[in-house]
Amino acid sequence: MPRLEEMKTARPHALASWLRRGAAILTVLTFALALPSPTRTCAAATVEKHRKVVFRVAPEYPDVARKIKLGGTVRLAVEVGPNGKVVSTRILGGHPVLAKFAVDAVQQWKFEASPQLTEEIVQINFQPE
């Protein structure tokens, strides 16, 4: 990793990028320290909208992510049919390795019934062991 003095003289935009990356890592580490000891599944999953999750499958924590201590948050847009079954998912953000496992789990979820098709935003936090 380049030294701070080199970054200041080289490219100001590179310094900003480097500092943002450091702040993001610090935020993730701070959040991880505040959580109880993680298991082989993800730490938490939240749904931002109005339909409740009736049946939830916890995402599997990928072995490759465990080996490199990769953690983070995956955000998904989930289209839910009137019967509560997941119709489709779209990745809004997150590491591609973690996103695949999040999608696989959320596609098995069941939401409460509703008169119409809705889109829910699901956030899943993966924490390294």
N, C-alpha and C positions, 0 to 999 in steps of 0.2 A: 504494500500500500504506500502511496507517495507521502512524503513528509509534508506537514502543514506549510512550511516555509516555501517549498517548491510549488505547492498548489497556489499560494498567494501570488507568486510571480508569473506562473505559467498562464493560467486562464481563470478569470474570476467566476465564470459560469461552472467550471469544473469544481471549484471550491464549494460553491453552493450545493452542487449535486452530492459531493462527498459529505458535507455537513448534514444534508437531509437524510442520507442513507444512515449515518451514524445516529441521528435522532430517532429514526424509525427502529433501528436495532435496539436502542436503549428503551424505547417505549414497549417493544415486545418483551424484552427481558424483565422490565419492571412489572408488566402485567403477568408474566409467567411466574414470578416470585410470589405474587399475591394469591395465586391459585393453590388449592390443595394438590397433593401429589397426583400426577396424571396417571391414567390407566392406558390400556392398549387402544382405546377408542379416543375420540376427540374430547375436549374439555366441555364444550358447551355449544348449543345450537339455539338460535332465537329466530322468531318469525316476526317480521315487521308488517303487519296489516291487521286484518280483523278475523280471519277464520282460524279456529283452534286446530292444532294437530291432535288427532285422535289416536293414531298409531305411528310411532317413530322408530326408525332403525338407526342406531348409532353408526357413524362412518368408521370404517376400519382405518387405523393409523398405518400408512404404508411403511414397509420395512426399509425401503430406500430412504425415506424421510427420517426414519428413526436413526439410521446409520450416520447421516450427516447432520442430525439434530435440527431438522427443518420444521419450523412451525409457522403459523400464520392464520389469517382469516380468509375464508372463501365466501363470497357473496353470490347468491343465485337468485334469479328471477324464476319463479315456479308458477306455471299456469295450471290451475286446479279446476277440474270439471265440476259440474253441479253435484255429482255423486260423491265428490271428495277425493277422487283418484287424481294423481298427478298426470297431466296430459303432456307437458313438455317442460324442460328446464333450459335456462340460458345462463352462462357464466358471466357475471358482472365484474368479478375481480378475484384475485388470489393466485397462488402459485399453481401452475398446470398439473403438477404431480398430485397436490392435495385436492385440486378441483375435480379430478376424475373420480376420486373416492367419495367426495362429497356428493357429486351427481348420482353415483351409483346408489348411495344410501337414500337420498331424498326421493328418488324415483320409486322407492318402496313405501314412502310415507302415505298416510291416509288422513285427510282433513275432514272437518265436519261438513255436512251437506249444506248446499246453498242453492237458491233458485237460479243462479247464473254462473257462468265461467268467470273466475277471478284470477288475478295475478298477485302472488304473495312474494315478498322479499325474504329470503332465508339467509342467515349469517351463521356460519359454522367456524368455530375456533379450534384449530389443531395446536396442541402443545407438545413439544418434544419431551421425552422422558429423561 
